[in-house]
Amino acid sequence: MVKEIIVLREGGILLFHYSVSGTRRLDELTAAFLSAVSSFAQEVSKDRIMVMSFEKNKLVWERKGDLYFIALVSEEDSGEIHRVILQDLAEQFVSMFYSDLRKELPDSKRFRPFADIVEVTLQKFDGIPGLARRYKTMLLPAKDLNSLKQVLSEVEINRDILRGGVVTSDGYVAVSNLRAYELEAVLDFLPTIKGKLEMREHSSLEKSTSFLLMQIPKKGVCAFVVKLGMSEKTYLDLINPFTSLLQLTSFENARKFEPDKIEGPISFYDYDAVEAAVPFDDIRRETKMSLSSFSESIQAGALRLVNSIDKISTVAEVVDASGLIKEQADEVLAQLIARGVVRISKLFPVMEDRNERFVAYLEVIGIKKRDFDIVDSIWKYCNGSLSLREISERSEIPAQRILVVLRALGNYVQWLKERMLSHVR
């Protein structure tokens, strides 16, 4: 996502600053650094975008004349998508303030109204950078994209049409309000769609709902999640405003983007820990609020997931307790993590020294030989310096088996959530 945007004149003179959150992260970068960015940009083609990555963010900039339009964006976002956004803003900025820009030292207060233009432009492209992180994406001209998104939202007001999207026949997402696992399912369906209109059920959907898939000539496939029980004609009438506009929309000027890096659906390591970051009542309240637009079964599964969290619950255990399919449970976890109410932590087991007392304890609990062999082979790693996953990789023993054996040792194993710097025994 775009976090901040600045317009910089050659030599480091700041003309305009916009921040989505109200913070000014770019202000922490010194004027000398901004000047250095300007100097560096002079060495490349005027029409070429440049990217500088640092920490969890990156700077993307576009040059137009003696102006540099610089965006602070998330490190994982597509630089190419933001190039289009910056180009759009650059055209509007120069057009809007041409007379002011002819002055050697323009008054920066004159440029403040441009914040409204920035917000409108970002709204037009809302959601596209996020899609582009994980899917092949088609970027339509801003006007066409905005019109399609607006009509799609109007169609979705109907209680029987839940969510929709458009995917080209070669797998590029043009516009989508579908949830991640639903979009994954539609992309899987693409090679098998034969008819003009098809209803497809899927395990990720409520039993009372289905996918409605409609082929649009020379465009691709419209996909909607709909409630069952109506005739095809009724469905067609309900989605007609969107499909009609889509047929009239030209894809000729659309730009296609591949993900910057190949990423699968949201996924968490099964044997990391899920822990509460706030009191459980707050988590339950936030769960109900943040997932209010999800189906009742997903909301119920999310609450089961939350209620199953204890001191060392693993991702696999809370997912299993939720009763949801893995993709749904992972998306629920992602929602709760994003809201700061739960967090994922690695598990670092610490085992007490193997003294006579420990050996006697093993005899008392009657540990099986195959379990004792596991304890014997991993003991040297269990000093808090390696995570459960790392121990599994080093010992070539499945993490699930290690977890079961170590839990059976009770208080002889301590579970840390942060790495303890130490030498392996």
N, C-alpha and C positions, 0 to 999 in steps of 0.2 A: 504494500500500500504506500501511497505518497504521504509522507509525514510533513515535509516542508518544501517550499519552492521559493527561490530568490531570483531576482533579475540583477545581473551584475554588469556594469559597464567596464570596458577594457581598461585595465589599470587598477581594478579592484574597487571602484565606486559602487556602493550598494544603492540601487534605485527602489527595489520593492522586496518585501518579505511577507510570506504567507505561511502560517502554521495551522495544521489541522487541529491539533490539541491545545493550541494556545502557548505551548512551550517554544523556546527559540534555541533548539539544539545547534543550529548553524551559527548562532551568535557566539557559541563557545569556540568556534574556529576563528582564529585571529584574522585580522584584516590582511596581514602578511601572507597567510595561507591562501586566502581567497585570491589575492593578487598572484600568487604562485600558480593557482589553478588556471587563472586567466592567461598567464604567460605560457603555461604548458599547452593550453588549448590552441594557442597561436601556431603551434608547430604542426598541426594536423589540418586536414581538409576542412573547409568551412561547412561542408554538408555532412560531416561524419560525427556520429555521437561518440562520446568518450565516457568511460565508467571508471570510478575509483572505489574499491571496496575497503571497508574498515569496520572492525568489530562486527556488529550484527546489522549494519546498514551499508549502503553504498551511495555515492554521488553519481548521478547521471546528468550530463549536460549537453546542450545543443547551442550552437552558435548561429546568430543571425546578425550580420553586419558587425558592429562593434559591441554587441550585446551577447551575454551568456545567460541562458536560462538553465538553472541548476535545480535539480530535485533531489531531496534526501528521501530514499525509499528503503524498504526492507531488503536485506541482502539476497533473499531467495527470489525476489520479483524479477520479471522479464525486463531487461534493459530495452529491448526492441519495442515493447508495448509503451513504455514511458517515453521513448523517442517520439512516437506519434502524438502523445499527449503534449509534450513540450513544443513540438512543431505547431500544433493547433494553438497553444497559448501564445507562442511567439508571433504568429500571424495577427492574432487579435490585439496583442499589446502594441505592436508597431503601428497597426491601423488606428487604434484608439488614441495613441499619444504621439503621433507623428510630429506635430508642431513642437511639443515639449522636448522631444528627443533631439531636435535640431539645436537646442541650446547647449552651450558648453557645460554649464552647471545647472541642470534642471532641478526644480524643487521636488524632493521626494514625496512631499505630501500630496502632490498632484496625482500620484500613481495609486494611492490607497484604494480608490473605488474599484481597482482591478481585482480586488479580493472577491467581489461578487462574481466576476467572470470566471475566476479560478474555481470557485465552488460549483458553478453551473457546469463547467467543463468536466470536472472530476465526477460529478453526478452522472453525466452522460456515459462515462466509461466505468461506472461503478460495477465492481465484481469481475471485470475482465482480467486485470492483472492476476487475481487469485486463481481464475480458471487456467490462465496461461502457465502457471507454475506446474500444473500436473497434466494438462491435456493439450492436444493440438487445437489451436484456437483461430477462428476467423474473425478479424476485426473489421467491421463495417464502418463506413463514414459515420461520424458522430450523430448527424441528423437522423440517418436511417436507423442506427442502433437505438437511439433514444425513442423514436416512434414505435419500434417493435417492442421495446421493454414496457412502454406505457400501455400499449394495447394488450400485451400479455398480462399485465397486472389487472387490467379491467376484466379480462376473461376469467381470471382466477378468483374474482370476487364471487362468482357463482359457487354455491356450496358443493356442487357435484364435480367441479373442475378444480382439483387441488393445486397442482403445480405443472409447469410445462417448460419446454425448451425446443431448440432446433439444432440438429446435427447434420452436417453435410454427408453425402453418400460416401465420401472418402474419410469420414471420421473427424472433421473439424467442428468444434462447438462454436455456433454463431451467437446464440443467446440462450440462457438457461437459468431457471429458478429451481431446478431439480436438486435434491440433496445428493451428496457425493455418491452414496451407494446406488441411488436410482440412476444417476448419470452413467455410472459404471455398467449397470445392467443394460441400458439403452445401447451403449457402445458395443456390448457383447451381442445384442440382438441384430445389429446392422447387417451382417452378412446373410442372415436368414430371413429377412423381411422380403416377401414376394408380392403380397397383395397391396392394393391401394390403401386399404384400411384394415388394420388388424388389432385385435384385443389380445394382450399377452399377460398372463399371471406371472408372478415372481415371488420367491420366498421372502424377499426383503419388504414386501408390501403387506398391508392389512388384508385379511381374507375378504373383506367387503370392497376392496379396491383392485384396480388393474391398470396396466399400461394401455393407453390408446395410441397407436402408432399410425401415422398418416404420411404417405409419400407425396411430396410436392415436386412435380417435374422440374428438372434443372436446378433444384435447390437442395433437397435432401429429405430428411424425415422430421416431422413434428412429433414430439412425444409428450403425452400428458398423463399424469396420474389422476384417474377418475374414479368416482364411486360407481359401483355396479348397479344395474337395475333399469337402465334406460335403453331406448332403441338407438341404432346407429344414426338415424336421421336427427334425433334429438341432440346427440353428441356433436354431430357435424354443425348443427345450427348454433350451438353454444360456442364452439371454437372458430366459427366462420369469420368473425371480425379479425382474428389474428392470422388465420391461413390466407384470407383474401389480401391482407396487407403484405404478407410474406411473398405471395405470388407477384405482387407489383414491385417488390424491392429488388433492385439490381445487385448482383453479387460481383459484377465486373470490377468494381473499384475496391473490393474488399482485399485486405492483406492477410496472408496466412502465416502463422507462427508455430514453430515447434517449441516444446518446453525447453528451457535453458538446460535442464538436466532431467534425466528420467526419474520419475518418482511414482511410486505406487500409491494406493489409497492410504489414508491416515492409518498408522499401525503402531502399536506399542509392544515392547518386548514382554513376553508372557511372564517372565520371572523377575521383573522389576516390581517394586512395591508401590501401592496406591495409598496415600495418606491424606488425612484431613488437614486442611490449612486454616480452617475456621471452625467454630463450634458446629456440631451436626445439625442443630436446628436451622442455622444459617445456610448450611449446604442444602438441606431439604427445601427451604424457602427459595433459594436461588435456582435449584433444579426445576421446581414448578414454574417459576417465572421465565427462565431462559428457554425452556423446552415447551412452552405453552402452545406453539404452533405445530409441534410434532403430534403423531398419532397417540391415542390413549395407551396403546400397548407399549410404545416406546417410552412414554412418560412413566408408566408403571414399572417397566424394566429398569429405567434410570433410578427410580426410588429404591428398587431392590438392590441395585448396584451400590448405591450410597449406603444403605443399611448393612451391607456385608463388609464394609471397610472396618478393619481393626488395626492393631499395632503393626503387623507384618503381613497384611493381605497383599497377594500378588495380583497383577493384572489378570492372569488366567483365572484366578479364583473369583474376582469380582465380576468378570465377564460371564463366567459360568453361572454365578448367582443371579445375574440380571435376567437370564432366560432369552436374551436378544442374540441375534446372529452377530458374528465378530465385527463386521463392518459397522453395524448400528451401534454396538457397545463402544467401539473405538471412537465413533463420532460423538457419542454422549460424553465420553471422557475428555475429548478435545474441547467440547463446549465448556465443561466444568473447569478444566485447566485454564482456559482462556479467561474465565471470570475469576480466577484466583481462589477458588474454594477448595480445590483438591490439587495435589501435585504428585508427580511421578518421581520416585527416588530409587537409586540402585541399592541393593542389599549387600552389605559387607559383613560376612560372618566372622566372629572371633571365637575361637575354641580355647578352652583352658588348657594348661599344660598337661601332657600325658604323664601324670604321676601315679603312684600306687592307688590313691583314692579314686582317680578316674577309671583305672582298670577295674577296680572293685565295683564301681558303679555300672560299668558295662556288663559285668557278670550278673549283677542283680537284675538288670532289666532284660537280660537274656538276649542280647543283640545277636542277630543271625550272622553267620560267617560272611555271607556276601555283603552284608551291610557293614560289618567290621572292616572288610577289605576296602570299602569306599572310604571309611573314616581314616584308615591307615594311609591311603594314597593321597587324600586331600588335606590332611592335618597341617602339613607344612605351609599350605596356602591360606589357612584360616586365621590370619592375624590382623584382619581389618584393612590390609593394603590392596586386596583384590576383591572385585565384586563377584557375585554368584555367577554371572555370565562369564567373567574372565577365568574363574576357577574351572568352570565347565569346559571352556575352550582349551585350557592348559592340560587338564586331566583326561579330556575326551570322554567324560562321564556326563550323561544328560543332566541338565540343570534340575529337572523335576525329581530325579532320583536323589541328587545331592540334597535338595530341599527337604524331601521326606526323611532322609536319614538324619540330617542335622536337627530337624524339629523333634525327632524322637529322643534326642539327647537332652531336651528340656533346658534347664538353667545352665547346663555346661556350655551352651552356645549363646553368645550375645550377638544381637543383630544391630549393626550400625547403619545409619543412613548417609554418612559421609566417610570418605576414604581416610584411613589412618595411615599416615606416612611411616613406613617401617620396612625393614628388610624381610624378605621371605625366609622362613626358617629352614 
